Amino acid sequence: MERNTITTGRLKPGMSFNEKVWTLCSRVPAGQVTTYGEIARKLNTRAFRAVGAALGRNPHAPHVPCHRVVGSDGKLTGFAGGLDKKRRLLRDEGVPMRGERVDLSACLCSL
């Protein structure tokens, strides 16, 4: 699937699971986050770990901003560049933190 198809944010017939994950992730604007579980729910599955695995293979970064996906409790998890880099990217975008977790009440994106 071409990058521009993924980054439109529209799910299309024939997309693989990974392409669907990347497409949903592309919808998250700067300054907001979503969770692995939210992406899984949007895809009618409970496979939030598979969502994480798909994001770990994201070939479309930075157009598909996988650093904007966090745990359901706001915890920073899994990022190829390391959690310090993920934290820095989120803070640079203005994502509010409470200690080591994202303040989901202030910046959770509805997919």
Residue frames as a rotation matrix with the C-alpha (Angstrom) as fourth column:
MET 1
0.592 0.806 0.000 0.00
0.806 -0.592 0.000 0.00
0.000 0.000 -1.000 0.00
GLU 2
-0.083 -0.633 0.770 1.39
0.555 -0.671 -0.491 3.43
0.827 0.387 0.407 -0.84
ARG 3
-0.767 -0.284 -0.575 2.30
0.641 -0.374 -0.670 5.86
-0.025 -0.883 0.469 1.93
ASN 4
-0.897 0.428 0.113 -0.19
-0.408 -0.898 0.163 8.46
0.172 0.100 0.980 0.70
THR 5
-0.077 0.881 -0.466 -2.99
-0.114 0.457 0.882 5.86
0.991 0.121 0.065 0.98
ILE 6
-0.139 -0.059 -0.989 -2.03
0.871 0.468 -0.150 5.11
0.472 -0.882 -0.014 4.59
THR 7
-0.833 -0.336 -0.439 -1.62
0.529 -0.716 -0.456 8.74
-0.161 -0.612 0.774 5.59
THR 8
-0.591 0.706 0.390 -5.07
-0.134 -0.562 0.816 9.75
0.796 0.430 0.427 4.34
GLY 9
-0.829 0.251 0.500 -6.50
-0.522 -0.025 -0.853 8.25
-0.202 -0.968 0.152 7.51
ARG 10
0.203 0.956 -0.213 -9.12
-0.974 0.173 -0.149 6.27
-0.105 0.238 0.966 5.58
LEU 11
-0.414 -0.238 0.879 -9.47
-0.267 0.955 0.133 2.54
-0.870 -0.179 -0.459 5.95
LYS 12
-0.013 0.351 -0.936 -9.93
-0.999 -0.044 -0.002 0.79
-0.042 0.935 0.352 2.63
PRO 13
0.881 0.344 0.326 -10.89
-0.324 0.939 -0.117 -2.74
-0.346 -0.002 0.938 1.59
GLY 14
0.811 -0.564 -0.154 -7.91
0.243 0.566 -0.788 -5.01
0.532 0.601 0.596 1.06
MET 15
0.211 -0.754 0.622 -5.67
-0.755 -0.530 -0.387 -3.35
0.621 -0.388 -0.681 3.66
SER 16
-0.171 -0.361 -0.917 -3.65
0.379 0.835 -0.399 -5.69
0.909 -0.416 -0.006 5.84
PHE 17
0.645 0.351 -0.679 -3.96
0.740 -0.067 0.669 -5.50
0.189 -0.934 -0.303 9.64
ASN 18
-0.232 -0.831 -0.505 -0.70
0.863 -0.416 0.288 -3.54
-0.449 -0.369 0.814 9.82
GLU 19
-0.768 -0.024 0.640 -1.85
0.462 -0.713 0.527 -1.07
0.444 0.701 0.559 7.16
LYS 20
0.324 0.938 0.125 -5.09
0.455 -0.271 0.848 -0.52
0.829 -0.218 -0.515 9.10
VAL 21
0.464 -0.245 -0.852 -3.13
0.855 -0.130 0.502 0.14
-0.233 -0.961 0.149 12.29
TRP 22
-0.627 -0.777 -0.057 -0.83
0.719 -0.606 0.341 2.62
-0.299 0.173 0.938 10.51
THR 23
-0.448 0.543 0.710 -3.81
0.448 -0.551 0.704 4.32
0.774 0.633 0.004 8.90
LEU 24
0.648 0.712 -0.271 -5.57
0.572 -0.220 0.790 4.83
0.503 -0.667 -0.549 12.24
CYS 25
0.160 -0.686 -0.710 -2.33
0.873 -0.238 0.426 6.03
-0.461 -0.688 0.561 13.81
SER 26
-0.686 -0.452 0.571 -1.99
0.699 -0.627 0.344 8.62
0.203 0.635 0.746 11.05
ARG 27
0.193 0.874 0.446 -5.21
0.526 -0.476 0.705 10.25
0.828 0.098 -0.552 12.33
VAL 28
0.523 -0.013 -0.852 -3.68
0.839 -0.170 0.517 11.28
-0.152 -0.985 -0.078 15.66
PRO 29
0.699 -0.229 0.678 -2.79
0.194 -0.852 -0.487 14.98
0.689 0.472 -0.551 15.48
ALA 30
-0.447 -0.894 0.017 0.22
0.362 -0.198 -0.911 16.61
0.818 -0.401 0.412 17.13
GLY 31
-0.693 0.104 0.713 -0.43
-0.605 -0.622 -0.497 17.32
0.392 -0.776 0.494 20.79
GLN 32
0.391 0.835 0.387 -2.75
-0.918 0.384 0.098 14.35
-0.067 -0.393 0.917 21.20
VAL 33
-0.801 -0.597 0.055 -2.35
-0.595 0.802 0.045 10.62
-0.071 0.004 -0.997 21.75
THR 34
0.445 0.848 -0.286 -4.32
-0.771 0.526 0.359 7.42
0.455 0.060 0.888 21.43
THR 35
-0.003 -0.418 0.909 -3.83
-0.795 0.553 0.251 4.02
-0.607 -0.721 -0.334 23.02
TYR 36
-0.905 -0.341 -0.256 -2.98
-0.425 0.758 0.494 0.59
0.026 0.556 -0.831 21.68
GLY 37
-0.696 0.694 0.185 -6.31
0.462 0.629 -0.625 -0.60
-0.550 -0.350 -0.758 23.05
GLU 38
0.074 0.736 -0.673 -8.25
-0.242 -0.642 -0.728 2.16
-0.968 0.216 0.130 21.31
ILE 39
-0.369 -0.262 -0.892 -6.74
-0.921 -0.028 0.389 1.24
-0.127 0.965 -0.231 17.95
ALA 40
-1.000 0.009 0.010 -7.55
0.010 0.998 0.068 -2.43
-0.009 0.068 -0.998 18.61
ARG 41
-0.363 0.930 -0.062 -11.17
0.345 0.072 -0.936 -1.57
-0.865 -0.361 -0.347 19.53
LYS 42
0.035 0.343 -0.939 -11.52
-0.685 -0.676 -0.272 0.50
-0.728 0.653 0.211 16.38
LEU 43
-0.517 -0.301 -0.802 -10.44
-0.814 0.463 0.351 -2.58
0.265 0.834 -0.484 14.41
ASN 44
0.525 0.849 0.059 -12.94
-0.804 0.472 0.362 -4.77
0.279 -0.238 0.930 16.31
THR 45
0.305 -0.491 -0.816 -10.26
0.252 0.868 -0.427 -6.84
0.918 -0.076 0.389 18.01
ARG 46
0.992 -0.075 0.097 -8.72
-0.113 -0.236 0.965 -7.16
-0.049 -0.969 -0.243 21.45
ALA 47
0.564 -0.817 0.120 -5.26
0.823 0.544 -0.164 -7.70
0.068 0.191 0.979 19.97
PHE 48
0.982 -0.181 -0.056 -3.62
-0.169 -0.972 0.165 -4.60
-0.084 -0.153 -0.985 21.42
ARG 49
0.234 -0.948 0.215 -0.25
-0.056 0.208 0.977 -6.37
-0.971 -0.240 -0.004 21.45
ALA 50
0.042 -0.148 0.988 -0.59
0.929 0.371 0.016 -6.99
-0.369 0.917 0.153 17.72
VAL 51
0.924 0.261 0.278 -1.22
0.337 -0.902 -0.271 -3.25
0.180 0.344 -0.922 17.36
GLY 52
0.680 -0.728 -0.092 2.07
-0.387 -0.462 0.798 -2.63
-0.623 -0.507 -0.595 19.16
ALA 53
-0.035 -0.693 0.720 3.85
0.445 0.634 0.632 -5.11
-0.895 0.342 0.287 16.92
ALA 54
0.461 0.269 0.845 2.46
0.887 -0.174 -0.429 -3.40
0.031 0.947 -0.319 13.81
LEU 55
0.995 -0.086 0.057 3.63
-0.089 -0.994 0.064 -0.01
0.051 -0.068 -0.996 15.07
GLY 56
0.396 -0.900 0.179 7.05
-0.150 0.129 0.980 -1.52
-0.906 -0.415 -0.084 15.75
ARG 57
-0.297 -0.448 0.843 7.26
0.748 0.440 0.497 -2.23
-0.594 0.778 0.204 12.02
ASN 58
0.681 0.648 -0.341 5.99
0.360 -0.703 -0.614 1.19
-0.637 0.295 -0.712 10.93
PRO 59
-0.216 -0.797 0.564 7.79
0.933 0.002 0.361 2.06
-0.289 0.604 0.743 7.68
HIS 60
0.202 0.460 0.865 5.92
0.763 -0.627 0.156 5.35
0.614 0.628 -0.477 7.32
ALA 61
0.544 -0.077 -0.835 7.38
0.672 -0.556 0.489 7.38
-0.502 -0.828 -0.251 10.20
PRO 62
-0.927 0.211 -0.311 7.23
0.218 -0.372 -0.902 10.27
-0.306 -0.904 0.299 10.71
HIS 63
-0.704 0.707 -0.064 4.12
-0.496 -0.424 0.758 10.57
0.509 0.565 0.649 8.51
VAL 64
0.442 0.739 -0.508 2.54
0.033 0.552 0.833 7.89
0.896 -0.385 0.220 10.68
PRO 65
-0.164 -0.590 0.790 3.44
-0.657 -0.532 -0.534 9.17
0.736 -0.607 -0.301 14.17
CYS 66
0.263 0.292 -0.919 3.62
0.266 0.894 0.360 5.97
0.927 -0.339 0.158 16.23
HIS 67
-0.803 -0.563 -0.194 5.13
0.360 -0.199 -0.912 7.89
0.475 -0.802 0.362 19.15
ARG 68
-0.610 0.652 0.451 1.59
-0.719 -0.694 0.030 9.22
0.332 -0.306 0.892 19.75
VAL 69
0.409 0.701 -0.585 0.36
-0.290 0.707 0.645 5.79
0.865 -0.094 0.492 20.85
VAL 70
-0.574 -0.544 0.612 0.62
-0.718 -0.025 -0.696 4.98
0.394 -0.839 -0.376 24.57
GLY 71
-0.869 0.239 -0.433 -0.64
0.380 0.883 -0.275 2.41
0.317 -0.404 -0.858 27.06
SER 72
0.000 0.992 0.128 -4.23
0.528 -0.109 0.842 2.58
0.849 0.067 -0.523 28.29
ASP 73
0.589 0.137 -0.797 -3.01
0.797 -0.265 0.543 4.11
-0.137 -0.954 -0.265 31.55
GLY 74
0.978 -0.206 -0.018 -0.91
-0.203 -0.944 -0.258 6.74
0.036 0.257 -0.966 29.76
LYS 75
0.431 -0.868 0.246 2.32
-0.015 0.266 0.964 4.82
-0.902 -0.419 0.102 30.26
LEU 76
0.378 -0.438 -0.816 4.98
-0.920 -0.275 -0.279 5.26
-0.102 0.856 -0.507 27.60
THR 77
0.313 -0.249 0.917 5.73
-0.056 0.959 0.279 1.90
-0.948 -0.139 0.286 26.07
GLY 78
0.140 -0.282 0.949 7.49
0.724 0.683 0.096 0.49
-0.676 0.673 0.300 23.05
PHE 79
0.924 0.053 -0.378 9.27
-0.210 -0.758 -0.618 2.89
-0.319 0.651 -0.689 20.78
ALA 80
0.743 -0.643 0.187 12.12
0.623 0.562 -0.544 1.99
0.245 0.521 0.818 18.43
GLY 81
0.176 -0.688 0.704 13.98
0.064 -0.705 -0.706 5.20
0.982 0.169 -0.080 19.28
GLY 82
-0.685 -0.386 -0.618 13.69
0.589 0.207 -0.781 4.52
0.429 -0.899 0.086 23.02
LEU 83
0.250 0.885 -0.393 11.31
0.949 -0.144 0.279 5.85
0.190 -0.442 -0.876 25.63
ASP 84
-0.214 -0.376 -0.901 13.38
0.550 -0.809 0.207 8.98
-0.807 -0.452 0.380 26.31
LYS 85
-0.989 -0.140 0.039 13.00
0.104 -0.491 0.865 9.99
-0.102 0.860 0.500 22.68
LYS 86
-0.337 0.938 0.077 9.26
0.718 0.203 0.666 9.19
0.609 0.280 -0.742 22.75
ARG 87
0.209 0.358 -0.910 8.86
0.915 -0.401 0.052 11.32
-0.346 -0.843 -0.412 25.89
ARG 88
-0.578 -0.534 -0.617 10.80
0.288 -0.841 0.458 14.19
-0.764 0.088 0.640 24.28
LEU 89
-0.906 0.285 0.314 8.74
0.287 -0.133 0.949 14.04
0.312 0.949 0.039 21.05
LEU 90
0.019 0.977 -0.211 5.48
0.882 0.083 0.464 14.11
0.471 -0.195 -0.860 23.00
ARG 91
0.124 -0.029 -0.992 6.62
0.753 -0.649 0.113 16.96
-0.647 -0.761 -0.058 25.23
ASP 92
-0.853 -0.490 -0.180 7.81
0.232 -0.664 0.711 18.93
-0.468 0.565 0.680 22.18
GLU 93
-0.664 0.690 0.290 4.28
0.379 -0.024 0.925 18.56
0.645 0.724 -0.245 20.77
GLY 94
-0.603 0.397 0.692 2.77
-0.656 -0.740 -0.147 19.87
0.454 -0.543 0.706 24.01
VAL 95
0.175 0.639 -0.749 1.36
0.064 0.752 0.656 16.57
0.982 -0.163 0.091 25.28
PRO 96
0.218 -0.050 0.975 0.75
-0.874 -0.454 0.172 17.03
0.434 -0.889 -0.142 29.02
MET 97
-0.207 -0.391 -0.897 2.47
0.114 0.901 -0.419 14.54
0.972 -0.189 -0.142 31.33
ARG 98
0.687 0.279 0.671 1.78
-0.660 -0.145 0.737 13.54
0.303 -0.949 0.084 34.92
GLY 99
0.347 -0.687 0.638 5.05
-0.416 0.497 0.762 12.17
-0.841 -0.530 -0.113 36.14
GLU 100
-0.729 -0.679 0.084 6.09
-0.296 0.423 0.856 9.48
-0.617 0.600 -0.510 33.68
ARG 101
-0.417 0.672 0.613 2.62
0.787 0.604 -0.128 9.08
-0.456 0.429 -0.780 32.13
VAL 102
-0.853 0.264 0.451 0.63
0.162 -0.687 0.709 11.04
0.496 0.678 0.543 29.58
ASP 103
-0.714 0.691 -0.114 -2.36
-0.144 -0.304 -0.942 12.89
-0.685 -0.656 0.316 31.05
LEU 104
-0.828 0.383 0.410 -4.99
0.558 0.491 0.669 11.13
0.055 0.783 -0.620 28.96
SER 105
0.078 0.918 -0.388 -7.78
0.859 -0.259 -0.441 13.30
-0.505 -0.299 -0.809 30.36
ALA 106
0.192 -0.072 -0.979 -6.22
-0.078 -0.995 0.058 16.27
-0.978 0.065 -0.197 28.57
CYS 107
-0.218 -0.468 -0.856 -5.13
-0.841 -0.356 0.409 14.88
-0.496 0.809 -0.316 25.21
LEU 108
-0.521 0.053 0.852 -6.79
0.192 0.980 0.056 11.59
-0.832 0.193 -0.520 24.23
CYS 109
-0.679 0.215 -0.702 -7.72
-0.717 -0.397 0.573 11.57
-0.155 0.893 0.423 20.56
SER 110
0.115 0.782 0.613 -10.95
-0.244 0.620 -0.746 9.89
-0.963 -0.064 0.263 19.55
LEU 111
-0.900 -0.436 -0.016 -10.44
-0.153 0.282 0.947 7.79
-0.408 0.855 -0.321 16.47
